[in-house]
């Protein structure tokens, strides 16, 4: 079964998957309907978040990736109607967001692609600011303009 997820282009050879923080877990949203995924992406952008790309992937590959990466996932079925506040997060992002999880899923490291083997350890050198912090600062500065 094909599903849709939200991916961020961090660099030409790196992507990150959008997650929601629910309790102490990161949750990947898996959309059955591409329009629902696109609408969610636009709502994120309206909140001054990076605009994610909507990508079509095999559901089993995404579920395998989540299991290997320690993420939970929630399927957002077509025509989904929320029953409580937690369900509402599956249709519209929370008003207060944190930076996206910038886990590398890039082409140069195919083991980080959904459905591939276990993720490799991150070997990037530490700098004064992480890429996540720099992106956050950039978005805040752009918001001032």
Phi and psi in radians as a Rosetta constraint file:
Dihedral C 1 N 2 CA 2 C 2 CIRCULARHARMONIC -1.560 0.35
Dihedral N 2 CA 2 C 2 N 3 CIRCULARHARMONIC 2.390 0.35
Dihedral C 2 N 3 CA 3 C 3 CIRCULARHARMONIC -2.312 0.35
Dihedral N 3 CA 3 C 3 N 4 CIRCULARHARMONIC 3.031 0.35
Dihedral C 3 N 4 CA 4 C 4 CIRCULARHARMONIC -2.144 0.35
Dihedral N 4 CA 4 C 4 N 5 CIRCULARHARMONIC 2.354 0.35
Dihedral C 4 N 5 CA 5 C 5 CIRCULARHARMONIC -2.231 0.35
Dihedral N 5 CA 5 C 5 N 6 CIRCULARHARMONIC 2.903 0.35
Dihedral C 5 N 6 CA 6 C 6 CIRCULARHARMONIC -1.830 0.35
Dihedral N 6 CA 6 C 6 N 7 CIRCULARHARMONIC 2.108 0.35
Dihedral C 6 N 7 CA 7 C 7 CIRCULARHARMONIC -2.090 0.35
Dihedral N 7 CA 7 C 7 N 8 CIRCULARHARMONIC 2.495 0.35
Dihedral C 7 N 8 CA 8 C 8 CIRCULARHARMONIC -1.812 0.35
Dihedral N 8 CA 8 C 8 N 9 CIRCULARHARMONIC 2.352 0.35
Dihedral C 8 N 9 CA 9 C 9 CIRCULARHARMONIC -1.515 0.35
Dihedral N 9 CA 9 C 9 N 10 CIRCULARHARMONIC 1.852 0.35
Dihedral C 9 N 10 CA 10 C 10 CIRCULARHARMONIC -1.486 0.35
Dihedral N 10 CA 10 C 10 N 11 CIRCULARHARMONIC -0.746 0.35
Dihedral C 10 N 11 CA 11 C 11 CIRCULARHARMONIC -2.599 0.35
Dihedral N 11 CA 11 C 11 N 12 CIRCULARHARMONIC 2.959 0.35
Dihedral C 11 N 12 CA 12 C 12 CIRCULARHARMONIC -0.938 0.35
Dihedral N 12 CA 12 C 12 N 13 CIRCULARHARMONIC -0.512 0.35
Dihedral C 12 N 13 CA 13 C 13 CIRCULARHARMONIC -1.990 0.35
Dihedral N 13 CA 13 C 13 N 14 CIRCULARHARMONIC 0.282 0.35
Dihedral C 13 N 14 CA 14 C 14 CIRCULARHARMONIC -2.392 0.35
Dihedral N 14 CA 14 C 14 N 15 CIRCULARHARMONIC 2.493 0.35
Dihedral C 14 N 15 CA 15 C 15 CIRCULARHARMONIC -2.318 0.35
Dihedral N 15 CA 15 C 15 N 16 CIRCULARHARMONIC 2.743 0.35
Dihedral C 15 N 16 CA 16 C 16 CIRCULARHARMONIC -2.270 0.35
Dihedral N 16 CA 16 C 16 N 17 CIRCULARHARMONIC 2.614 0.35
Dihedral C 16 N 17 CA 17 C 17 CIRCULARHARMONIC -1.747 0.35
Dihedral N 17 CA 17 C 17 N 18 CIRCULARHARMONIC 2.441 0.35
Dihedral C 17 N 18 CA 18 C 18 CIRCULARHARMONIC -1.304 0.35
Dihedral N 18 CA 18 C 18 N 19 CIRCULARHARMONIC 2.324 0.35
Dihedral C 18 N 19 CA 19 C 19 CIRCULARHARMONIC -2.280 0.35
Dihedral N 19 CA 19 C 19 N 20 CIRCULARHARMONIC 2.724 0.35
Dihedral C 19 N 20 CA 20 C 20 CIRCULARHARMONIC -1.866 0.35
Dihedral N 20 CA 20 C 20 N 21 CIRCULARHARMONIC 2.510 0.35
Dihedral C 20 N 21 CA 21 C 21 CIRCULARHARMONIC -1.603 0.35
Dihedral N 21 CA 21 C 21 N 22 CIRCULARHARMONIC 1.999 0.35
Dihedral C 21 N 22 CA 22 C 22 CIRCULARHARMONIC -2.144 0.35
Dihedral N 22 CA 22 C 22 N 23 CIRCULARHARMONIC 1.877 0.35
Dihedral C 22 N 23 CA 23 C 23 CIRCULARHARMONIC 1.167 0.35
Dihedral N 23 CA 23 C 23 N 24 CIRCULARHARMONIC -2.165 0.35
Dihedral C 23 N 24 CA 24 C 24 CIRCULARHARMONIC -1.834 0.35
Dihedral N 24 CA 24 C 24 N 25 CIRCULARHARMONIC 0.287 0.35
Dihedral C 24 N 25 CA 25 C 25 CIRCULARHARMONIC -2.088 0.35
Dihedral N 25 CA 25 C 25 N 26 CIRCULARHARMONIC 2.564 0.35
Dihedral C 25 N 26 CA 26 C 26 CIRCULARHARMONIC -1.612 0.35
Dihedral N 26 CA 26 C 26 N 27 CIRCULARHARMONIC 2.292 0.35
Dihedral C 26 N 27 CA 27 C 27 CIRCULARHARMONIC -2.108 0.35
Dihedral N 27 CA 27 C 27 N 28 CIRCULARHARMONIC 2.204 0.35
Dihedral C 27 N 28 CA 28 C 28 CIRCULARHARMONIC -1.569 0.35
Dihedral N 28 CA 28 C 28 N 29 CIRCULARHARMONIC 2.269 0.35
Dihedral C 28 N 29 CA 29 C 29 CIRCULARHARMONIC -1.515 0.35
Dihedral N 29 CA 29 C 29 N 30 CIRCULARHARMONIC 2.272 0.35
Dihedral C 29 N 30 CA 30 C 30 CIRCULARHARMONIC -2.038 0.35
Dihedral N 30 CA 30 C 30 N 31 CIRCULARHARMONIC 1.998 0.35
Dihedral C 30 N 31 CA 31 C 31 CIRCULARHARMONIC -1.715 0.35
Dihedral N 31 CA 31 C 31 N 32 CIRCULARHARMONIC 2.358 0.35
Dihedral C 31 N 32 CA 32 C 32 CIRCULARHARMONIC -1.328 0.35
Dihedral N 32 CA 32 C 32 N 33 CIRCULARHARMONIC -0.557 0.35
Dihedral C 32 N 33 CA 33 C 33 CIRCULARHARMONIC -1.928 0.35
Dihedral N 33 CA 33 C 33 N 34 CIRCULARHARMONIC 2.225 0.35
Dihedral C 33 N 34 CA 34 C 34 CIRCULARHARMONIC -1.079 0.35
Dihedral N 34 CA 34 C 34 N 35 CIRCULARHARMONIC -0.647 0.35
Dihedral C 34 N 35 CA 35 C 35 CIRCULARHARMONIC -1.105 0.35
Dihedral N 35 CA 35 C 35 N 36 CIRCULARHARMONIC -0.672 0.35
Dihedral C 35 N 36 CA 36 C 36 CIRCULARHARMONIC -1.115 0.35
Dihedral N 36 CA 36 C 36 N 37 CIRCULARHARMONIC -0.741 0.35
Dihedral C 36 N 37 CA 37 C 37 CIRCULARHARMONIC -1.129 0.35
Dihedral N 37 CA 37 C 37 N 38 CIRCULARHARMONIC -0.730 0.35
Dihedral C 37 N 38 CA 38 C 38 CIRCULARHARMONIC -1.127 0.35
Dihedral N 38 CA 38 C 38 N 39 CIRCULARHARMONIC -0.718 0.35
Dihedral C 38 N 39 CA 39 C 39 CIRCULARHARMONIC -1.108 0.35
Dihedral N 39 CA 39 C 39 N 40 CIRCULARHARMONIC -0.742 0.35
Dihedral C 39 N 40 CA 40 C 40 CIRCULARHARMONIC -1.077 0.35
Dihedral N 40 CA 40 C 40 N 41 CIRCULARHARMONIC -0.738 0.35
Dihedral C 40 N 41 CA 41 C 41 CIRCULARHARMONIC -1.065 0.35
Dihedral N 41 CA 41 C 41 N 42 CIRCULARHARMONIC -0.733 0.35
Dihedral C 41 N 42 CA 42 C 42 CIRCULARHARMONIC -1.172 0.35
Dihedral N 42 CA 42 C 42 N 43 CIRCULARHARMONIC -0.607 0.35
Dihedral C 42 N 43 CA 43 C 43 CIRCULARHARMONIC -1.146 0.35
Dihedral N 43 CA 43 C 43 N 44 CIRCULARHARMONIC -0.644 0.35
Dihedral C 43 N 44 CA 44 C 44 CIRCULARHARMONIC -1.094 0.35
Dihedral N 44 CA 44 C 44 N 45 CIRCULARHARMONIC -0.795 0.35
Dihedral C 44 N 45 CA 45 C 45 CIRCULARHARMONIC -1.083 0.35
Dihedral N 45 CA 45 C 45 N 46 CIRCULARHARMONIC -0.668 0.35
Dihedral C 45 N 46 CA 46 C 46 CIRCULARHARMONIC -1.113 0.35
Dihedral N 46 CA 46 C 46 N 47 CIRCULARHARMONIC -0.368 0.35
Dihedral C 46 N 47 CA 47 C 47 CIRCULARHARMONIC -1.645 0.35
Dihedral N 47 CA 47 C 47 N 48 CIRCULARHARMONIC 0.356 0.35
Dihedral C 47 N 48 CA 48 C 48 CIRCULARHARMONIC 1.103 0.35
Dihedral N 48 CA 48 C 48 N 49 CIRCULARHARMONIC 0.573 0.35
Dihedral C 48 N 49 CA 49 C 49 CIRCULARHARMONIC -1.676 0.35
Dihedral N 49 CA 49 C 49 N 50 CIRCULARHARMONIC 2.776 0.35
Dihedral C 49 N 50 CA 50 C 50 CIRCULARHARMONIC -1.062 0.35
Dihedral N 50 CA 50 C 50 N 51 CIRCULARHARMONIC 2.433 0.35
Dihedral C 50 N 51 CA 51 C 51 CIRCULARHARMONIC -1.366 0.35
Dihedral N 51 CA 51 C 51 N 52 CIRCULARHARMONIC 2.015 0.35
Dihedral C 51 N 52 CA 52 C 52 CIRCULARHARMONIC -1.418 0.35
Dihedral N 52 CA 52 C 52 N 53 CIRCULARHARMONIC 2.748 0.35
Dihedral C 52 N 53 CA 53 C 53 CIRCULARHARMONIC -1.556 0.35
Dihedral N 53 CA 53 C 53 N 54 CIRCULARHARMONIC 2.491 0.35
Dihedral C 53 N 54 CA 54 C 54 CIRCULARHARMONIC -1.573 0.35
Dihedral N 54 CA 54 C 54 N 55 CIRCULARHARMONIC 2.085 0.35
Dihedral C 54 N 55 CA 55 C 55 CIRCULARHARMONIC -2.066 0.35
Dihedral N 55 CA 55 C 55 N 56 CIRCULARHARMONIC 2.388 0.35
Dihedral C 55 N 56 CA 56 C 56 CIRCULARHARMONIC -1.588 0.35
Dihedral N 56 CA 56 C 56 N 57 CIRCULARHARMONIC 2.167 0.35
Dihedral C 56 N 57 CA 57 C 57 CIRCULARHARMONIC -2.391 0.35
Dihedral N 57 CA 57 C 57 N 58 CIRCULARHARMONIC 2.860 0.35
Dihedral C 57 N 58 CA 58 C 58 CIRCULARHARMONIC -1.267 0.35
Dihedral N 58 CA 58 C 58 N 59 CIRCULARHARMONIC 2.282 0.35
Dihedral C 58 N 59 CA 59 C 59 CIRCULARHARMONIC -0.989 0.35
Dihedral N 59 CA 59 C 59 N 60 CIRCULARHARMONIC -0.754 0.35
Dihedral C 59 N 60 CA 60 C 60 CIRCULARHARMONIC -1.094 0.35
Dihedral N 60 CA 60 C 60 N 61 CIRCULARHARMONIC -0.660 0.35
Dihedral C 60 N 61 CA 61 C 61 CIRCULARHARMONIC -1.091 0.35
Dihedral N 61 CA 61 C 61 N 62 CIRCULARHARMONIC -0.735 0.35
Dihedral C 61 N 62 CA 62 C 62 CIRCULARHARMONIC -1.168 0.35
Dihedral N 62 CA 62 C 62 N 63 CIRCULARHARMONIC -0.763 0.35
Dihedral C 62 N 63 CA 63 C 63 CIRCULARHARMONIC -1.097 0.35
Dihedral N 63 CA 63 C 63 N 64 CIRCULARHARMONIC -0.713 0.35
Dihedral C 63 N 64 CA 64 C 64 CIRCULARHARMONIC -1.098 0.35
Dihedral N 64 CA 64 C 64 N 65 CIRCULARHARMONIC -0.762 0.35
Dihedral C 64 N 65 CA 65 C 65 CIRCULARHARMONIC -1.039 0.35
Dihedral N 65 CA 65 C 65 N 66 CIRCULARHARMONIC -0.788 0.35
Dihedral C 65 N 66 CA 66 C 66 CIRCULARHARMONIC -1.062 0.35
Dihedral N 66 CA 66 C 66 N 67 CIRCULARHARMONIC -0.774 0.35
Dihedral C 66 N 67 CA 67 C 67 CIRCULARHARMONIC -1.092 0.35
Dihedral N 67 CA 67 C 67 N 68 CIRCULARHARMONIC -0.756 0.35
Dihedral C 67 N 68 CA 68 C 68 CIRCULARHARMONIC -1.224 0.35
Dihedral N 68 CA 68 C 68 N 69 CIRCULARHARMONIC -0.494 0.35
Dihedral C 68 N 69 CA 69 C 69 CIRCULARHARMONIC -1.682 0.35
Dihedral N 69 CA 69 C 69 N 70 CIRCULARHARMONIC -0.060 0.35
Dihedral C 69 N 70 CA 70 C 70 CIRCULARHARMONIC 1.397 0.35
Dihedral N 70 CA 70 C 70 N 71 CIRCULARHARMONIC 0.345 0.35
Dihedral C 70 N 71 CA 71 C 71 CIRCULARHARMONIC -1.689 0.35
Dihedral N 71 CA 71 C 71 N 72 CIRCULARHARMONIC 2.646 0.35
Dihedral C 71 N 72 CA 72 C 72 CIRCULARHARMONIC -1.590 0.35
Dihedral N 72 CA 72 C 72 N 73 CIRCULARHARMONIC 2.941 0.35
Dihedral C 72 N 73 CA 73 C 73 CIRCULARHARMONIC -2.472 0.35
Dihedral N 73 CA 73 C 73 N 74 CIRCULARHARMONIC 2.688 0.35
Dihedral C 73 N 74 CA 74 C 74 CIRCULARHARMONIC -2.308 0.35
Dihedral N 74 CA 74 C 74 N 75 CIRCULARHARMONIC 2.236 0.35
Dihedral C 74 N 75 CA 75 C 75 CIRCULARHARMONIC -1.440 0.35
Dihedral N 75 CA 75 C 75 N 76 CIRCULARHARMONIC 2.267 0.35
Dihedral C 75 N 76 CA 76 C 76 CIRCULARHARMONIC -1.839 0.35
Dihedral N 76 CA 76 C 76 N 77 CIRCULARHARMONIC 1.726 0.35
Dihedral C 76 N 77 CA 77 C 77 CIRCULARHARMONIC -1.238 0.35
Dihedral N 77 CA 77 C 77 N 78 CIRCULARHARMONIC 2.717 0.35
Dihedral C 77 N 78 CA 78 C 78 CIRCULARHARMONIC -1.065 0.35
Dihedral N 78 CA 78 C 78 N 79 CIRCULARHARMONIC 2.355 0.35
Dihedral C 78 N 79 CA 79 C 79 CIRCULARHARMONIC 1.340 0.35
Dihedral N 79 CA 79 C 79 N 80 CIRCULARHARMONIC 0.301 0.35
Dihedral C 79 N 80 CA 80 C 80 CIRCULARHARMONIC -1.051 0.35
Dihedral N 80 CA 80 C 80 N 81 CIRCULARHARMONIC 2.351 0.35
Dihedral C 80 N 81 CA 81 C 81 CIRCULARHARMONIC -2.097 0.35
Dihedral N 81 CA 81 C 81 N 82 CIRCULARHARMONIC 2.063 0.35
Dihedral C 81 N 82 CA 82 C 82 CIRCULARHARMONIC -1.183 0.35
Dihedral N 82 CA 82 C 82 N 83 CIRCULARHARMONIC 2.530 0.35
Dihedral C 82 N 83 CA 83 C 83 CIRCULARHARMONIC -1.886 0.35
Dihedral N 83 CA 83 C 83 N 84 CIRCULARHARMONIC -0.276 0.35
Dihedral C 83 N 84 CA 84 C 84 CIRCULARHARMONIC -2.694 0.35
Dihedral N 84 CA 84 C 84 N 85 CIRCULARHARMONIC -3.139 0.35
Dihedral C 84 N 85 CA 85 C 85 CIRCULARHARMONIC -1.079 0.35
Dihedral N 85 CA 85 C 85 N 86 CIRCULARHARMONIC -0.667 0.35
Dihedral C 85 N 86 CA 86 C 86 CIRCULARHARMONIC -1.118 0.35
Dihedral N 86 CA 86 C 86 N 87 CIRCULARHARMONIC -0.728 0.35
Dihedral C 86 N 87 CA 87 C 87 CIRCULARHARMONIC -1.086 0.35
Dihedral N 87 CA 87 C 87 N 88 CIRCULARHARMONIC -0.570 0.35
Dihedral C 87 N 88 CA 88 C 88 CIRCULARHARMONIC -1.090 0.35
Dihedral N 88 CA 88 C 88 N 89 CIRCULARHARMONIC -0.505 0.35
Dihedral C 88 N 89 CA 89 C 89 CIRCULARHARMONIC -1.145 0.35
Dihedral N 89 CA 89 C 89 N 90 CIRCULARHARMONIC -0.330 0.35
Dihedral C 89 N 90 CA 90 C 90 CIRCULARHARMONIC -1.415 0.35
Dihedral N 90 CA 90 C 90 N 91 CIRCULARHARMONIC -0.245 0.35
Dihedral C 90 N 91 CA 91 C 91 CIRCULARHARMONIC -1.913 0.35
Dihedral N 91 CA 91 C 91 N 92 CIRCULARHARMONIC -0.435 0.35
Dihedral C 91 N 92 CA 92 C 92 CIRCULARHARMONIC -2.571 0.35
Dihedral N 92 CA 92 C 92 N 93 CIRCULARHARMONIC 2.349 0.35
Dihedral C 92 N 93 CA 93 C 93 CIRCULARHARMONIC -1.139 0.35
Dihedral N 93 CA 93 C 93 N 94 CIRCULARHARMONIC 2.703 0.35
Dihedral C 93 N 94 CA 94 C 94 CIRCULARHARMONIC -1.106 0.35
Dihedral N 94 CA 94 C 94 N 95 CIRCULARHARMONIC 2.700 0.35
Dihedral C 94 N 95 CA 95 C 95 CIRCULARHARMONIC -1.125 0.35
Dihedral N 95 CA 95 C 95 N 96 CIRCULARHARMONIC -0.549 0.35
Dihedral C 95 N 96 CA 96 C 96 CIRCULARHARMONIC -1.856 0.35
Dihedral N 96 CA 96 C 96 N 97 CIRCULARHARMONIC 2.001 0.35
Dihedral C 96 N 97 CA 97 C 97 CIRCULARHARMONIC -1.929 0.35
Dihedral N 97 CA 97 C 97 N 98 CIRCULARHARMONIC 2.693 0.35
Dihedral C 97 N 98 CA 98 C 98 CIRCULARHARMONIC -1.866 0.35
Dihedral N 98 CA 98 C 98 N 99 CIRCULARHARMONIC 2.936 0.35
Dihedral C 98 N 99 CA 99 C 99 CIRCULARHARMONIC -0.996 0.35
Dihedral N 99 CA 99 C 99 N 100 CIRCULARHARMONIC 2.580 0.35
Dihedral C 99 N 100 CA 100 C 100 CIRCULARHARMONIC -1.127 0.35
Dihedral N 100 CA 100 C 100 N 101 CIRCULARHARMONIC 2.680 0.35
Dihedral C 100 N 101 CA 101 C 101 CIRCULARHARMONIC -1.249 0.35
Dihedral N 101 CA 101 C 101 N 102 CIRCULARHARMONIC 1.989 0.35
Dihedral C 101 N 102 CA 102 C 102 CIRCULARHARMONIC -1.693 0.35
Dihedral N 102 CA 102 C 102 N 103 CIRCULARHARMONIC 0.667 0.35
Dihedral C 102 N 103 CA 103 C 103 CIRCULARHARMONIC -0.950 0.35
Dihedral N 103 CA 103 C 103 N 104 CIRCULARHARMONIC 2.301 0.35
Dihedral C 103 N 104 CA 104 C 104 CIRCULARHARMONIC -1.244 0.35
Dihedral N 104 CA 104 C 104 N 105 CIRCULARHARMONIC 2.251 0.35
Dihedral C 104 N 105 CA 105 C 105 CIRCULARHARMONIC -2.204 0.35
Dihedral N 105 CA 105 C 105 N 106 CIRCULARHARMONIC 0.460 0.35
Dihedral C 105 N 106 CA 106 C 106 CIRCULARHARMONIC -1.263 0.35
Dihedral N 106 CA 106 C 106 N 107 CIRCULARHARMONIC 2.892 0.35
Dihedral C 106 N 107 CA 107 C 107 CIRCULARHARMONIC -1.088 0.35
Dihedral N 107 CA 107 C 107 N 108 CIRCULARHARMONIC -0.592 0.35
Dihedral C 107 N 108 CA 108 C 108 CIRCULARHARMONIC -1.263 0.35
Dihedral N 108 CA 108 C 108 N 109 CIRCULARHARMONIC -0.278 0.35
Dihedral C 108 N 109 CA 109 C 109 CIRCULARHARMONIC -2.205 0.35
Dihedral N 109 CA 109 C 109 N 110 CIRCULARHARMONIC 1.342 0.35
Dihedral C 109 N 110 CA 110 C 110 CIRCULARHARMONIC -1.091 0.35
Dihedral N 110 CA 110 C 110 N 111 CIRCULARHARMONIC -0.322 0.35
Dihedral C 110 N 111 CA 111 C 111 CIRCULARHARMONIC -1.189 0.35
Dihedral N 111 CA 111 C 111 N 112 CIRCULARHARMONIC -0.251 0.35
Dihedral C 111 N 112 CA 112 C 112 CIRCULARHARMONIC -1.634 0.35
Dihedral N 112 CA 112 C 112 N 113 CIRCULARHARMONIC -0.027 0.35
Dihedral C 112 N 113 CA 113 C 113 CIRCULARHARMONIC -1.305 0.35
Dihedral N 113 CA 113 C 113 N 114 CIRCULARHARMONIC 2.548 0.35
Dihedral C 113 N 114 CA 114 C 114 CIRCULARHARMONIC -0.938 0.35
Dihedral N 114 CA 114 C 114 N 115 CIRCULARHARMONIC 2.328 0.35
Dihedral C 114 N 115 CA 115 C 115 CIRCULARHARMONIC 1.575 0.35
Dihedral N 115 CA 115 C 115 N 116 CIRCULARHARMONIC -0.095 0.35
Dihedral C 115 N 116 CA 116 C 116 CIRCULARHARMONIC -1.565 0.35
Dihedral N 116 CA 116 C 116 N 117 CIRCULARHARMONIC -3.036 0.35
Dihedral C 116 N 117 CA 117 C 117 CIRCULARHARMONIC -1.167 0.35
Dihedral N 117 CA 117 C 117 N 118 CIRCULARHARMONIC -3.048 0.35
Dihedral C 117 N 118 CA 118 C 118 CIRCULARHARMONIC -1.067 0.35
Dihedral N 118 CA 118 C 118 N 119 CIRCULARHARMONIC 2.525 0.35
Dihedral C 118 N 119 CA 119 C 119 CIRCULARHARMONIC -1.101 0.35
Dihedral N 119 CA 119 C 119 N 120 CIRCULARHARMONIC 2.508 0.35
Dihedral C 119 N 120 CA 120 C 120 CIRCULARHARMONIC -1.488 0.35
Dihedral N 120 CA 120 C 120 N 121 CIRCULARHARMONIC 2.766 0.35
Dihedral C 120 N 121 CA 121 C 121 CIRCULARHARMONIC -1.141 0.35
Dihedral N 121 CA 121 C 121 N 122 CIRCULARHARMONIC 2.559 0.35
Dihedral C 121 N 122 CA 122 C 122 CIRCULARHARMONIC -1.334 0.35
Dihedral N 122 CA 122 C 122 N 123 CIRCULARHARMONIC 2.145 0.35
Dihedral C 122 N 123 CA 123 C 123 CIRCULARHARMONIC -1.950 0.35
Dihedral N 123 CA 123 C 123 N 124 CIRCULARHARMONIC 0.243 0.35
Dihedral C 123 N 124 CA 124 C 124 CIRCULARHARMONIC -1.241 0.35
Dihedral N 124 CA 124 C 124 N 125 CIRCULARHARMONIC 2.553 0.35
Dihedral C 124 N 125 CA 125 C 125 CIRCULARHARMONIC -1.250 0.35
Dihedral N 125 CA 125 C 125 N 126 CIRCULARHARMONIC 2.481 0.35
Dihedral C 125 N 126 CA 126 C 126 CIRCULARHARMONIC -1.291 0.35
Dihedral N 126 CA 126 C 126 N 127 CIRCULARHARMONIC 2.430 0.35
Dihedral C 126 N 127 CA 127 C 127 CIRCULARHARMONIC -2.116 0.35
Dihedral N 127 CA 127 C 127 N 128 CIRCULARHARMONIC 3.141 0.35
Dihedral C 127 N 128 CA 128 C 128 CIRCULARHARMONIC -1.032 0.35
Dihedral N 128 CA 128 C 128 N 129 CIRCULARHARMONIC -0.691 0.35
Dihedral C 128 N 129 CA 129 C 129 CIRCULARHARMONIC -2.173 0.35
Dihedral N 129 CA 129 C 129 N 130 CIRCULARHARMONIC 2.426 0.35
Dihedral C 129 N 130 CA 130 C 130 CIRCULARHARMONIC -1.305 0.35
Dihedral N 130 CA 130 C 130 N 131 CIRCULARHARMONIC 2.849 0.35
Dihedral C 130 N 131 CA 131 C 131 CIRCULARHARMONIC -1.044 0.35
Dihedral N 131 CA 131 C 131 N 132 CIRCULARHARMONIC -0.639 0.35
Dihedral C 131 N 132 CA 132 C 132 CIRCULARHARMONIC -1.077 0.35
Dihedral N 132 CA 132 C 132 N 133 CIRCULARHARMONIC -0.787 0.35
Dihedral C 132 N 133 CA 133 C 133 CIRCULARHARMONIC -1.130 0.35
Dihedral N 133 CA 133 C 133 N 134 CIRCULARHARMONIC -0.719 0.35
Dihedral C 133 N 134 CA 134 C 134 CIRCULARHARMONIC -1.106 0.35
Dihedral N 134 CA 134 C 134 N 135 CIRCULARHARMONIC -0.743 0.35
Dihedral C 134 N 135 CA 135 C 135 CIRCULARHARMONIC -1.113 0.35
Dihedral N 135 CA 135 C 135 N 136 CIRCULARHARMONIC -0.689 0.35
Dihedral C 135 N 136 CA 136 C 136 CIRCULARHARMONIC -1.121 0.35
Dihedral N 136 CA 136 C 136 N 137 CIRCULARHARMONIC -0.779 0.35
Dihedral C 136 N 137 CA 137 C 137 CIRCULARHARMONIC -1.094 0.35
Dihedral N 137 CA 137 C 137 N 138 CIRCULARHARMONIC -0.750 0.35
Dihedral C 137 N 138 CA 138 C 138 CIRCULARHARMONIC -1.052 0.35
Dihedral N 138 CA 138 C 138 N 139 CIRCULARHARMONIC -0.788 0.35
Dihedral C 138 N 139 CA 139 C 139 CIRCULARHARMONIC -1.114 0.35
Dihedral N 139 CA 139 C 139 N 140 CIRCULARHARMONIC -0.699 0.35
Dihedral C 139 N 140 CA 140 C 140 CIRCULARHARMONIC -1.145 0.35
Dihedral N 140 CA 140 C 140 N 141 CIRCULARHARMONIC -0.697 0.35
Dihedral C 140 N 141 CA 141 C 141 CIRCULARHARMONIC -1.163 0.35
Dihedral N 141 CA 141 C 141 N 142 CIRCULARHARMONIC -0.710 0.35
Dihedral C 141 N 142 CA 142 C 142 CIRCULARHARMONIC -1.110 0.35
Dihedral N 142 CA 142 C 142 N 143 CIRCULARHARMONIC -0.586 0.35
Dihedral C 142 N 143 CA 143 C 143 CIRCULARHARMONIC -1.156 0.35
Dihedral N 143 CA 143 C 143 N 144 CIRCULARHARMONIC -0.391 0.35
Dihedral C 143 N 144 CA 144 C 144 CIRCULARHARMONIC -1.339 0.35
Dihedral N 144 CA 144 C 144 N 145 CIRCULARHARMONIC -0.369 0.35
